[in-house]
Amino acid sequence: MLSEDADEDVRDVAAGALRTIWQGAKDPRVLEALAKAALNDPDEDVRRSAYKALLIVAGVPRDQHLQLLTGGSLAVDPARVQAIVEELR
């Protein structure tokens, strides 16, 4: 759904679901899917949701986790996305 659904709202919800289900799991398949969406999705909101989800699935300290969940919009940092993906290898 995150990579193939035509509806940006569905892709956005898919990113949020992955964030919730896989938080802190560092699952390579999930991280790669979220990284791809964070960098390449045509919709800015989906890219931002996927980026937040990527950070949470990759594992962040509790205070940052709470800030990500309660904070506003967060711009995608391509360098950080790339660093997370490189850690998988």
Backbone as CSV, one residue per row, in Angstrom:
resi,resn,N_x,N_y,N_z,CA_x,CA_y,CA_z,C_x,C_y,C_z
1,MET,0.817,-1.188,0.000,0.000,0.000,0.000,0.865,1.257,0.000
2,LEU,1.932,1.245,0.747,2.787,2.425,0.839,3.422,2.762,-0.505
3,SER,3.776,1.779,-1.252,4.493,2.041,-2.495,3.616,2.034,-3.738
4,GLU,2.431,1.414,-3.659,1.686,1.217,-4.899,0.304,1.836,-4.948
5,ASP,-0.274,2.200,-3.837,-1.637,2.736,-3.870,-1.646,4.112,-4.525
6,ALA,-2.635,4.359,-5.356,-2.739,5.634,-6.062,-3.190,6.775,-5.149
7,ASP,-3.847,6.455,-4.066,-4.403,7.463,-3.156,-3.360,7.858,-2.108
8,GLU,-2.999,9.141,-2.099,-1.976,9.607,-1.149,-2.415,9.459,0.301
9,ASP,-3.715,9.524,0.573,-4.187,9.341,1.950,-3.947,7.905,2.412
10,VAL,-4.116,6.956,1.519,-3.870,5.550,1.860,-2.378,5.338,2.117
11,ARG,-1.529,5.926,1.288,-0.074,5.794,1.491,0.349,6.435,2.809
12,ASP,-0.263,7.563,3.138,0.035,8.254,4.390,-0.346,7.380,5.592
13,VAL,-1.520,6.783,5.537,-1.980,5.903,6.618,-1.092,4.661,6.697
14,ALA,-0.664,4.152,5.557,0.219,2.981,5.554,1.533,3.287,6.265
15,ALA,2.091,4.467,6.015,3.331,4.864,6.704,3.098,4.927,8.209
16,GLY,1.973,5.490,8.620,1.651,5.567,10.042,1.456,4.196,10.669
17,ALA,0.848,3.294,9.919,0.640,1.940,10.438,1.978,1.226,10.619
18,LEU,2.860,1.365,9.654,4.188,0.757,9.789,4.928,1.342,10.981
19,ARG,4.803,2.634,11.183,5.436,3.304,12.329,4.951,2.689,13.640
20,THR,3.651,2.469,13.738,3.066,1.951,14.970,3.414,0.482,15.193
21,ILE,3.287,-0.312,14.174,3.500,-1.758,14.302,4.978,-2.109,14.485
22,TRP,5.862,-1.406,13.793,7.272,-1.773,13.758,8.179,-0.842,14.557
23,GLN,7.623,-0.003,15.443,8.445,0.974,16.159,9.636,0.319,16.854
24,GLY,10.806,0.849,16.552,12.037,0.356,17.156,12.511,-0.995,16.675
25,ALA,11.819,-1.607,15.725,12.145,-2.967,15.294,13.364,-3.044,14.374
26,LYS,13.672,-1.975,13.682,14.799,-1.924,12.762,14.729,-3.000,11.679
27,ASP,13.529,-3.353,11.271,13.346,-4.363,10.225,13.816,-3.788,8.884
28,PRO,14.772,-4.423,8.234,15.328,-3.884,6.993,14.291,-3.679,5.888
29,ARG,13.349,-4.595,5.741,12.337,-4.447,4.687,11.471,-3.226,4.929
30,VAL,11.081,-3.018,6.165,10.233,-1.878,6.513,11.020,-0.580,6.364
31,LEU,12.262,-0.575,6.844,13.088,0.621,6.736,13.338,1.008,5.278
32,GLU,13.593,0.024,4.434,13.830,0.320,3.017,12.571,0.872,2.354
33,ALA,11.417,0.305,2.669,10.162,0.801,2.093,9.882,2.228,2.546
34,LEU,10.108,2.500,3.823,9.878,3.852,4.335,10.886,4.848,3.767
35,ALA,12.133,4.434,3.627,13.151,5.315,3.051,12.795,5.670,1.609
36,LYS,12.378,4.677,0.851,11.991,4.918,-0.539,10.835,5.914,-0.608
37,ALA,9.841,5.727,0.246,8.692,6.641,0.257,9.107,8.034,0.727
38,ALA,9.975,8.097,1.724,10.409,9.395,2.259,11.159,10.211,1.208
39,LEU,11.861,9.539,0.334,12.646,10.246,-0.674,11.920,10.438,-2.002
40,ASN,10.992,9.534,-2.323,10.469,9.512,-3.686,8.966,9.681,-3.851
41,ASP,8.195,9.615,-2.788,6.753,9.713,-2.979,6.404,11.074,-3.585
42,PRO,5.461,11.104,-4.525,5.104,12.382,-5.151,4.389,13.366,-4.212
43,ASP,3.855,12.874,-3.103,3.118,13.730,-2.175,3.998,14.112,-0.983
44,GLU,4.112,15.396,-0.715,4.971,15.871,0.378,4.525,15.345,1.741
45,ASP,3.228,15.292,1.998,2.741,14.789,3.288,3.117,13.327,3.485
46,VAL,3.041,12.541,2.428,3.428,11.126,2.525,4.925,11.022,2.780
47,ARG,5.716,11.836,2.085,7.174,11.820,2.320,7.486,12.144,3.777
48,ARG,6.814,13.129,4.328,7.062,13.517,5.723,6.604,12.429,6.702
49,SER,5.450,11.833,6.429,4.961,10.738,7.292,5.902,9.544,7.236
50,ALA,6.357,9.225,6.031,7.278,8.097,5.877,8.598,8.383,6.590
51,TYR,9.058,9.629,6.554,10.297,10.004,7.230,10.163,9.855,8.745
52,LYS,9.071,10.361,9.294,8.845,10.191,10.741,8.802,8.716,11.099
53,ALA,8.085,7.945,10.286,7.977,6.511,10.540,9.350,5.849,10.458
54,LEU,10.147,6.256,9.471,11.495,5.704,9.317,12.322,5.932,10.577
55,LEU,12.275,7.129,11.103,13.038,7.437,12.309,12.582,6.587,13.483
56,ILE,11.285,6.425,13.631,10.747,5.665,14.758,11.046,4.177,14.610
57,VAL,10.915,3.641,13.404,11.214,2.220,13.193,12.712,1.968,13.365
58,ALA,13.537,2.933,12.958,14.987,2.784,13.115,15.403,2.835,14.581
59,GLY,14.553,3.433,15.400,14.826,3.508,16.830,15.431,4.839,17.215
60,VAL,14.686,5.598,17.947,15.156,6.888,18.466,14.947,6.892,19.973
61,PRO,15.668,7.736,20.691,15.447,7.839,22.142,13.998,8.220,22.446
62,ARG,13.543,7.823,23.609,12.142,8.024,23.993,11.694,9.483,23.862
63,ASP,12.523,10.425,24.293,12.117,11.826,24.213,11.954,12.281,22.764
64,GLN,12.842,11.825,21.889,12.704,12.165,20.472,11.488,11.465,19.863
65,HIS,11.234,10.236,20.279,10.065,9.495,19.812,8.794,10.279,20.136
66,LEU,8.685,10.731,21.371,7.503,11.503,21.772,7.415,12.817,21.016
67,GLN,8.543,13.449,20.783,8.555,14.703,20.023,8.086,14.460,18.589
68,LEU,8.505,13.368,17.987,8.075,13.042,16.632,6.570,12.808,16.566
69,LEU,6.036,12.156,17.600,4.601,11.859,17.607,3.745,13.085,17.882
70,THR,4.241,14.003,18.692,3.426,15.151,19.089,3.774,16.432,18.339
71,GLY,4.942,16.449,17.727,5.371,17.644,17.015,4.646,17.809,15.696
72,GLY,4.850,18.929,15.100,4.236,19.218,13.811,4.966,18.532,12.677
73,SER,4.868,19.137,11.534,5.463,18.612,10.327,6.988,18.638,10.426
74,LEU,7.612,17.629,9.880,9.063,17.499,9.927,9.576,17.342,8.497
75,ALA,10.485,18.201,8.093,11.056,18.110,6.753,11.957,16.885,6.639
76,VAL,11.918,16.260,5.492,12.738,15.077,5.237,14.203,15.503,5.108
77,ASP,15.068,14.781,5.805,16.510,15.004,5.730,17.101,13.848,4.907
78,PRO,17.344,14.080,3.613,17.846,12.992,2.762,19.142,12.364,3.265
79,ALA,20.014,13.153,3.862,21.275,12.606,4.385,21.007,11.625,5.523
80,ARG,20.060,11.950,6.383,19.731,11.043,7.496,19.061,9.782,6.970
81,VAL,18.201,9.928,5.972,17.572,8.749,5.357,18.663,7.844,4.804
82,GLN,19.609,8.413,4.070,20.684,7.642,3.479,21.537,6.964,4.550
83,ALA,21.795,7.640,5.647,22.585,7.065,6.737,21.881,5.841,7.340
84,ILE,20.569,5.941,7.503,19.805,4.818,8.048,19.856,3.631,7.084
85,VAL,19.691,3.908,5.803,19.728,2.839,4.800,21.109,2.198,4.766
86,GLU,22.153,2.996,4.853,23.519,2.452,4.824,23.814,1.578,6.025
87,GLU,23.192,1.865,7.161,23.379,1.037,8.358,22.812,-0.359,8.156
88,LEU,21.886,-0.512,7.225,21.286,-1.815,6.950,22.262,-2.732,6.237
89,ARG,23.225,-2.153,5.581,24.161,-2.940,4.758,25.358,-3.372,5.515
